[in-house]
């Protein structure tokens, strides 16, 4: 418990310093767009609060919090699609899948947790859309819905399974994952903003550059090397490999969500601007890093 309190105290101090620094920078450089970083900092504070409750009191608190996060992320994702009345039924059923997915986590049923959305929901969710609703727009609405469930529910729900899979190390592994994911995102953004020249996908996200990707990869790997002995039972090899793994998967997550948003909101610049301060911009990378990190660690280590 003493080590946990020390860790939380250090994180609180770092968050406080980062918040003050970016407050000063935004005033000194008003011409720069720091919206993404400000949102990340707010997300850090929220996740830090949840983590405090999860480690010091009850892990059920974090499970419920992540379930609520999945609900709002999925709702925001659905709001980007031009829908018909026929889509409302499938959306309703999608929301009902969220508490079920988290119930499998709560009771520790890994087998059902891992196949529920990718297999059973994938196969049977189209039925409400088919029955009495015709075939117009069927493929678009069903594929769109299933993409949302995989990313916003299945991917993010892995955050809640860490403490169940390994009560001893789970909370610290989640903290380790979130720290590296957010450091990777912010470093990538800052390097792209100040030094980036070669854009990866300018039509999807003008802030993602190859310089940002490489710089974030190096920075995340270095931070991982520094903090893995404090927060994880990993060895040196996986301490370094985890930084690389989280950086690369976080990059793909951020890029994928950016492409989805631009594709769904083509011609709707107002909605695209409005989404800048919403959930998808804060958890895009986690939709990839959470499941990838979880399954790699589970495969190679017995404590999971």
C-alpha positions as CSV (number, residue, x, y, z in Angstrom):
1,X,0.0,0.0,0.0
2,X,2.9,2.4,0.8
3,X,4.4,1.9,-2.7
4,X,1.0,2.6,-4.3
5,X,0.5,5.8,-2.3
6,X,4.0,6.9,-3.3
7,X,3.3,6.2,-7.0
8,X,0.0,8.1,-6.8
9,X,1.7,11.0,-5.1
10,X,4.4,11.2,-7.8
11,X,1.7,11.0,-10.6
12,X,-0.3,13.7,-8.9
13,X,2.7,16.0,-8.8
14,X,3.6,15.3,-12.4
15,X,0.0,16.0,-13.5
16,X,0.0,19.3,-11.6
17,X,3.3,20.4,-13.1
18,X,2.1,19.4,-16.7
19,X,-1.2,21.3,-16.2
20,X,0.6,24.4,-15.1
21,X,3.2,24.3,-17.9
22,X,0.6,23.9,-20.6
23,X,-1.4,26.7,-19.1
24,X,1.6,29.0,-19.4
25,X,2.5,27.8,-22.9
26,X,-1.0,28.4,-24.2
27,X,-0.8,32.0,-23.0
28,X,2.7,32.5,-24.5
29,X,1.8,31.0,-27.8
30,X,-1.8,31.8,-28.5
31,X,-1.4,31.1,-32.3
32,X,-0.7,27.4,-31.7
33,X,-3.5,24.9,-31.4
34,X,-3.1,23.0,-28.1
35,X,-6.6,21.7,-27.9
36,X,-5.6,18.1,-28.3
37,X,-3.0,18.3,-25.5
38,X,-5.5,20.2,-23.2
39,X,-8.0,17.4,-23.7
40,X,-5.4,14.8,-23.0
41,X,-4.5,16.5,-19.7
42,X,-8.2,16.5,-18.7
43,X,-8.4,12.8,-19.5
44,X,-5.3,12.2,-17.4
45,X,-6.9,13.8,-14.4
46,X,-10.1,11.8,-14.9
47,X,-8.3,8.5,-15.2
48,X,-6.0,9.3,-12.3
49,X,-9.2,9.8,-10.1
50,X,-10.6,6.5,-11.3
51,X,-7.3,4.8,-10.7
52,X,-7.2,6.2,-7.1
53,X,-10.6,4.8,-6.3
54,X,-9.7,1.5,-8.0
55,X,-6.5,0.9,-6.1
56,X,-7.3,2.4,-2.7
57,X,-10.9,1.3,-2.4
58,X,-12.7,-1.0,-4.9
59,X,-11.9,-2.2,-8.4
60,X,-15.6,-2.4,-9.2
61,X,-15.5,1.4,-9.3
62,X,-13.1,1.4,-12.2
63,X,-15.1,-1.3,-14.0
64,X,-18.3,0.8,-13.8
65,X,-16.4,4.0,-14.8
66,X,-14.9,2.2,-17.9
67,X,-18.4,0.8,-18.8
68,X,-19.8,4.4,-18.7
69,X,-16.9,5.6,-20.8
70,X,-17.6,2.9,-23.4
71,X,-21.3,4.0,-23.5
72,X,-20.5,7.6,-24.2
73,X,-17.8,6.7,-26.7
74,X,-20.2,4.5,-28.6
75,X,-22.9,7.1,-28.5
76,X,-20.6,9.7,-29.8
77,X,-19.5,7.3,-32.6
78,X,-23.1,6.6,-33.6
79,X,-23.8,10.4,-33.7
80,X,-21.4,10.7,-36.7
81,X,-23.5,8.5,-38.9
82,X,-26.4,9.6,-41.0
83,X,-29.0,7.3,-39.7
84,X,-32.5,6.1,-40.7
85,X,-35.3,5.0,-38.4
86,X,-34.4,1.5,-39.3
87,X,-31.0,1.9,-37.6
88,X,-32.4,2.8,-34.2
89,X,-33.2,-0.8,-33.2
90,X,-29.7,-2.1,-33.9
91,X,-28.2,0.9,-32.0
92,X,-30.4,0.1,-29.0
93,X,-29.3,-3.5,-29.0
94,X,-25.7,-2.4,-29.3
95,X,-26.1,-0.3,-26.1
96,X,-27.5,-3.4,-24.3
97,X,-24.4,-5.4,-25.2
98,X,-22.2,-3.1,-23.1
99,X,-23.4,-4.2,-19.6
100,X,-23.3,-7.8,-20.7
101,X,-19.7,-7.5,-21.9
102,X,-18.8,-6.0,-18.5
103,X,-20.8,-8.6,-16.6
104,X,-18.5,-11.3,-18.1
105,X,-15.5,-9.2,-16.8
106,X,-17.1,-8.9,-13.4
107,X,-17.5,-12.6,-13.0
108,X,-14.1,-13.4,-14.5
109,X,-15.5,-15.4,-17.5
110,X,-12.6,-14.9,-19.9
111,X,-13.9,-17.3,-22.5
112,X,-17.2,-15.4,-22.9
113,X,-15.5,-12.0,-22.6
114,X,-13.2,-12.7,-25.5
115,X,-15.7,-14.1,-27.9
116,X,-19.0,-12.4,-27.0
117,X,-18.7,-9.3,-29.2
118,X,-16.3,-10.6,-32.0
119,X,-18.4,-13.8,-32.5
120,X,-21.9,-13.9,-31.0
121,X,-22.7,-10.2,-31.3
122,X,-21.2,-10.1,-34.8
123,X,-23.4,-13.0,-35.9
124,X,-26.7,-12.1,-34.3
125,X,-26.7,-8.3,-34.1
126,X,-27.8,-7.9,-37.7
127,X,-31.1,-9.7,-37.0
128,X,-32.9,-6.8,-35.4
129,X,-31.9,-4.7,-38.5
130,X,-33.2,-7.4,-40.9
131,X,-36.5,-8.2,-39.3
132,X,-39.2,-5.9,-40.7
133,X,-36.7,-3.3,-41.8
134,X,-35.8,-4.3,-45.3
135,X,-32.4,-4.3,-47.0
136,X,-31.8,-0.6,-47.9
137,X,-28.6,0.5,-46.2
138,X,-28.2,-2.8,-44.4
139,X,-24.5,-3.4,-45.0
140,X,-23.5,0.2,-44.1
141,X,-25.5,0.3,-40.8
142,X,-24.5,-3.2,-39.7
143,X,-20.8,-2.8,-40.5
144,X,-20.7,0.6,-39.0
145,X,-22.3,-0.7,-35.8
146,X,-20.0,-3.6,-35.5
147,X,-16.9,-1.5,-36.0
148,X,-18.1,0.7,-33.2
149,X,-18.7,-2.2,-30.8
150,X,-15.3,-3.7,-31.6
151,X,-13.4,-0.4,-31.0
152,X,-15.4,1.4,-28.4
153,X,-16.6,-1.5,-26.3
154,X,-14.5,-4.6,-26.9
155,X,-11.2,-2.8,-27.2
156,X,-11.7,-0.4,-24.2
157,X,-13.2,-3.1,-22.0
158,X,-9.8,-4.8,-21.8
159,X,-8.8,-1.9,-19.4
160,X,-11.4,-3.3,-17.0
161,X,-10.2,-6.9,-17.3
162,X,-6.6,-6.3,-16.1
163,X,-7.5,-6.1,-12.4
164,X,-9.6,-9.3,-12.8
165,X,-7.0,-11.2,-14.7
166,X,-4.2,-10.3,-12.2
167,X,-5.5,-8.7,-8.9
168,X,-1.9,-8.2,-7.8
169,X,-0.5,-6.3,-10.8
170,X,-3.7,-5.4,-12.8
171,X,-4.2,-1.8,-11.5
172,X,-0.5,-0.9,-12.0
173,X,-0.5,-2.5,-15.5
174,X,-3.5,-0.3,-16.4
175,X,-1.7,2.8,-15.1
176,X,1.5,1.8,-17.0
177,X,-0.5,1.3,-20.2
178,X,-2.4,4.7,-19.9
179,X,0.8,6.6,-19.1
180,X,2.6,5.3,-22.1
181,X,-0.4,5.7,-24.4
182,X,-0.9,9.3,-23.4
183,X,2.8,10.2,-23.5
184,X,3.0,8.7,-26.9
185,X,0.0,10.7,-28.1
186,X,1.2,14.0,-26.7
187,X,4.8,13.6,-27.9
188,X,3.7,12.6,-31.3
189,X,1.4,15.7,-31.5
190,X,4.1,18.1,-30.2
191,X,6.8,16.9,-32.5
192,X,4.4,17.0,-35.5
193,X,3.3,20.5,-34.5
194,X,6.8,22.0,-34.2
195,X,9.0,19.7,-36.3
196,X,6.7,17.6,-38.5
197,X,7.1,18.0,-42.3
198,X,6.1,14.7,-43.8
199,X,2.4,14.0,-43.2
200,X,1.3,10.4,-43.0
201,X,-2.4,10.9,-44.0
202,X,-3.1,14.7,-44.5
203,X,-6.7,14.1,-45.5
204,X,-7.4,12.2,-42.3
205,X,-5.3,13.9,-39.7
206,X,-3.0,16.8,-40.6
207,X,-1.2,16.5,-37.2
208,X,0.2,13.0,-37.7
209,X,3.6,13.1,-39.3
210,X,6.4,10.6,-39.7
211,X,8.7,12.8,-37.6
212,X,6.1,12.7,-34.8
213,X,5.7,8.9,-35.1
214,X,9.5,8.2,-34.9
215,X,10.0,10.8,-32.1
216,X,7.0,9.4,-30.1
217,X,8.3,5.8,-30.6
218,X,11.7,6.7,-29.1
219,X,10.2,8.8,-26.2
220,X,7.6,6.1,-25.3
221,X,10.3,3.4,-25.3
222,X,12.6,5.5,-23.1
223,X,9.7,6.2,-20.6
224,X,8.8,2.6,-20.6
225,X,12.3,1.6,-19.8
226,X,12.3,4.1,-16.9
227,X,9.0,3.1,-15.3
228,X,8.5,-0.6,-16.0
229,X,10.4,-1.7,-12.8
230,X,8.1,0.6,-10.7
231,X,4.7,-0.4,-12.1
232,X,5.1,-3.9,-13.6
233,X,6.6,-7.3,-13.0
234,X,8.0,-7.4,-16.6
235,X,11.6,-8.1,-17.4
236,X,14.0,-5.8,-19.2
237,X,13.1,-7.2,-22.7
238,X,9.4,-6.7,-22.3
239,X,9.9,-3.4,-20.5
240,X,11.5,-2.1,-23.7
241,X,9.3,-4.1,-26.1
242,X,6.1,-2.8,-24.4
243,X,7.1,0.7,-25.1
244,X,7.5,-0.1,-28.8
245,X,4.3,-2.1,-28.9
246,X,2.2,0.6,-27.2
247,X,3.6,3.3,-29.4
248,X,3.0,1.5,-32.7
249,X,-0.5,0.3,-31.8
250,X,-1.4,3.7,-30.4
251,X,-0.3,5.3,-33.6
252,X,-2.6,2.9,-35.6
253,X,-5.5,3.5,-33.3
254,X,-5.2,7.3,-33.6
255,X,-4.9,7.1,-37.3
256,X,-7.8,4.7,-37.7
257,X,-10.2,6.8,-35.6
258,X,-9.2,9.9,-37.6
259,X,-9.9,8.1,-40.9
260,X,-13.3,6.9,-39.6
261,X,-14.3,10.4,-38.5
262,X,-13.3,12.1,-41.8
263,X,-15.1,9.4,-43.8
264,X,-18.3,9.6,-41.8
265,X,-18.3,13.4,-41.6
266,X,-17.3,14.4,-45.1
267,X,-18.8,17.8,-45.9
268,X,-19.8,18.4,-42.2
269,X,-17.0,20.6,-40.9
270,X,-19.1,21.9,-38.0
271,X,-19.6,18.4,-36.6
272,X,-15.9,17.6,-37.1
273,X,-14.9,20.7,-35.1
274,X,-17.4,19.9,-32.4
275,X,-15.9,16.4,-32.0
276,X,-12.5,17.8,-31.2
277,X,-13.3,18.1,-27.5
278,X,-15.2,14.9,-27.2
279,X,-14.4,11.4,-26.0
280,X,-13.2,9.9,-29.3
281,X,-10.2,12.3,-29.4
282,X,-9.2,11.3,-25.9
283,X,-9.4,7.5,-26.1
284,X,-8.7,6.8,-29.8
285,X,-5.3,5.3,-29.2
286,X,-6.5,3.2,-26.2
287,X,-8.9,1.3,-28.4
288,X,-5.9,-0.3,-29.9
289,X,-3.3,-0.3,-27.1
290,X,-5.5,-1.8,-24.5
291,X,-6.3,-5.1,-26.3
292,X,-2.9,-5.5,-28.0
293,X,-1.0,-5.0,-24.7
294,X,-3.4,-7.2,-22.7
295,X,-3.1,-10.2,-25.0
296,X,0.6,-10.0,-25.5
297,X,1.2,-9.9,-21.7
298,X,-1.4,-12.7,-21.2
299,X,0.3,-14.9,-23.8
300,X,3.9,-14.5,-22.4
301,X,3.4,-14.2,-18.7
302,X,1.7,-16.7,-16.2
303,X,0.5,-14.0,-13.8
304,X,-2.2,-13.0,-16.3
